[in-house]
Amino acid sequence: MVDESDNIYQYWPLEAPNLTALILFAIAWTMHTGLAIYYKQVWFGVCMFIANGLETVGCSIFAPAFFMAAIYYLLGEVTVIWGIRHSRFKPWAYTKIFVSLDVISIWIQASGGGAAAGASNTDGGNPQIGISIMIGGLGFQVAATILFMLFCLDYYLRVQKHHRLEGSDPSFVPNWELNNIGEHGKTRRKQKIFAVAVAVILVFVRSVYRVVEMAYGWDGYLMTEEGYFLVLDALMVALASWITFVFHPGIFLGKINISAEQKEALGTRENNDSNREKKKRFILF
């Protein structure tokens, strides 16, 4: 009989599912790194390298923040592909805004974790204050993800409205071409957008689970039942990692410098738009 009295989770992790998760994250870590180097997707690649690395070594509390940082960048790429004029922000602004929120979330969670650990190692210390701070950080991350999803939905609806008014096909056809786009290319673009949406939802589910888990405390039901962690944390993040690997942005965009392309497209758009259209737009940064 295993003595669980010194284990804060009140159980010993199952070997088989945890080993499987380790292997999945290690493979994703390796493959994401290889694709990032090959396709020169620097920001996305670095974020996914850190995220999968943290998951592989077991720092699962912070890893999803880096997954989201990678996905935040992809929204900027989507606006370039699908039409910058439909966006409320310039492409790079999405990354600036939401990565800043991500950094704040990580800082709050790290501060809470440090406070809780310090109190636990002190006689008579109360780790609840640190735990409450961690919950606040996780809640902040959930709120940022919700805001991001709302911006994504807003952009999608604006594009749909534009194409509906023009009577054109709402396909993923850019106003300037990254490469030759045929029907197959349009389908691939749609697959990429769908994959990003699914990845966001998966990480969002994990974040909500973590908030509820921490809210119930270290001796709560969710914290002491490994099955919930394996499904609602490890599995959600693993699926998000593999989805963004299979539908890697480099596969759809090729070896391009998206930042340079964004600047060129923005400059062209600014010069060609009429004064009336400029007044209607709400583009920041």
KAZI-V570747 format. One record per residue. N is the residue number from 1. RES is the residue in three letters. NEAR is the number of other ideal C-beta (glycine too) atoms within 12 Angstrom. Layout:
N:RES:NEAR  N:RES:NEAR
//
This chain:
1:MET:5  2:VAL:10  3:ASP:9  4:GLU:14  5:SER:11  6:ASP:9  7:ASN:16  8:ILE:19  9:TYR:23  10:GLN:21  11:TYR:22  12:TRP:17  13:PRO:24  14:LEU:17  15:GLU:11  16:ALA:12  17:PRO:20  18:ASN:25  19:LEU:16  20:THR:18  21:ALA:34  22:LEU:23  23:ILE:19  24:LEU:27  25:PHE:37  26:ALA:22  27:ILE:21  28:ALA:36  29:TRP:31  30:THR:21  31:MET:26  32:HIS:40  33:THR:28  34:GLY:20  35:LEU:30  36:ALA:33  37:ILE:20  38:TYR:16  39:TYR:25  40:LYS:21  41:GLN:35  42:VAL:23  43:TRP:32  44:PHE:43  45:GLY:32  46:VAL:22  47:CYS:35  48:MET:48  49:PHE:32  50:ILE:31  51:ALA:42  52:ASN:41  53:GLY:27  54:LEU:26  55:GLU:41  56:THR:31  57:VAL:17  58:GLY:18  59:CYS:22  60:SER:38  61:ILE:34  62:PHE:34  63:ALA:42  64:PRO:49  65:ALA:43  66:PHE:40  67:PHE:47  68:MET:47  69:ALA:39  70:ALA:43  71:ILE:47  72:TYR:42  73:TYR:41  74:LEU:42  75:LEU:47  76:GLY:42  77:GLU:41  78:VAL:40  79:THR:41  80:VAL:41  81:ILE:42  82:TRP:37  83:GLY:32  84:ILE:39  85:ARG:32  86:HIS:34  87:SER:37  88:ARG:27  89:PHE:31  90:LYS:29  91:PRO:41  92:TRP:31  93:ALA:26  94:TYR:40  95:THR:34  96:LYS:22  97:ILE:27  98:PHE:38  99:VAL:29  100:SER:20  101:LEU:29  102:ASP:41  103:VAL:25  104:ILE:22  105:SER:38  106:ILE:32  107:TRP:22  108:ILE:30  109:GLN:38  110:ALA:23  111:SER:23  112:GLY:31  113:GLY:29  114:GLY:21  115:ALA:26  116:ALA:30  117:ALA:21  118:GLY:17  119:ALA:21  120:SER:20  121:ASN:13  122:THR:13  123:ASP:7  124:GLY:8  125:GLY:16  126:ASN:15  127:PRO:26  128:GLN:20  129:ILE:21  130:GLY:29  131:ILE:35  132:SER:25  133:ILE:28  134:MET:36  135:ILE:32  136:GLY:26  137:GLY:38  138:LEU:37  139:GLY:26  140:PHE:31  141:GLN:41  142:VAL:34  143:ALA:24  144:ALA:36  145:THR:38  146:ILE:23  147:LEU:25  148:PHE:38  149:MET:27  150:LEU:18  151:PHE:30  152:CYS:35  153:LEU:18  154:ASP:22  155:TYR:32  156:TYR:28  157:LEU:17  158:ARG:27  159:VAL:33  160:GLN:20  161:LYS:16  162:HIS:23  163:HIS:20  164:ARG:13  165:LEU:12  166:GLU:13  167:GLY:8  168:SER:15  169:ASP:15  170:PRO:24  171:SER:23  172:PHE:34  173:VAL:25  174:PRO:35  175:ASN:27  176:TRP:23  177:GLU:20  178:LEU:32  179:ASN:19  180:ASN:12  181:ILE:24  182:GLY:14  183:GLU:14  184:HIS:15  185:GLY:24  186:LYS:23  187:THR:17  188:ARG:26  189:ARG:34  190:LYS:26  191:GLN:22  192:LYS:33  193:ILE:32  194:PHE:23  195:ALA:30  196:VAL:39  197:ALA:28  198:VAL:24  199:ALA:43  200:VAL:40  201:ILE:25  202:LEU:33  203:VAL:46  204:PHE:33  205:VAL:26  206:ARG:41  207:SER:43  208:VAL:27  209:TYR:32  210:ARG:40  211:VAL:32  212:VAL:23  213:GLU:31  214:MET:35  215:ALA:23  216:TYR:19  217:GLY:22  218:TRP:22  219:ASP:19  220:GLY:19  221:TYR:19  222:LEU:27  223:MET:26  224:THR:21  225:GLU:22  226:GLU:27  227:GLY:19  228:TYR:25  229:PHE:29  230:LEU:27  231:VAL:21  232:LEU:29  233:ASP:39  234:ALA:36  235:LEU:28  236:MET:34  237:VAL:44  238:ALA:39  239:LEU:29  240:ALA:43  241:SER:47  242:TRP:30  243:ILE:32  244:THR:44  245:PHE:35  246:VAL:24  247:PHE:29  248:HIS:36  249:PRO:45  250:GLY:32  251:ILE:24  252:PHE:38  253:LEU:35  254:GLY:24  255:LYS:20  256:ILE:26  257:ASN:19  258:ILE:35  259:SER:23  260:ALA:16  261:GLU:29  262:GLN:34  263:LYS:19  264:GLU:22  265:ALA:33  266:LEU:31  267:GLY:16  268:THR:18  269:ARG:28  270:GLU:19  271:ASN:11  272:ASN:16  273:ASP:19  274:SER:13  275:ASN:10  276:ARG:8  277:GLU:16  278:LYS:15  279:LYS:10  280:LYS:15  281:ARG:23  282:PHE:17  283:ILE:24  284:LEU:15  285:PHE:18
//
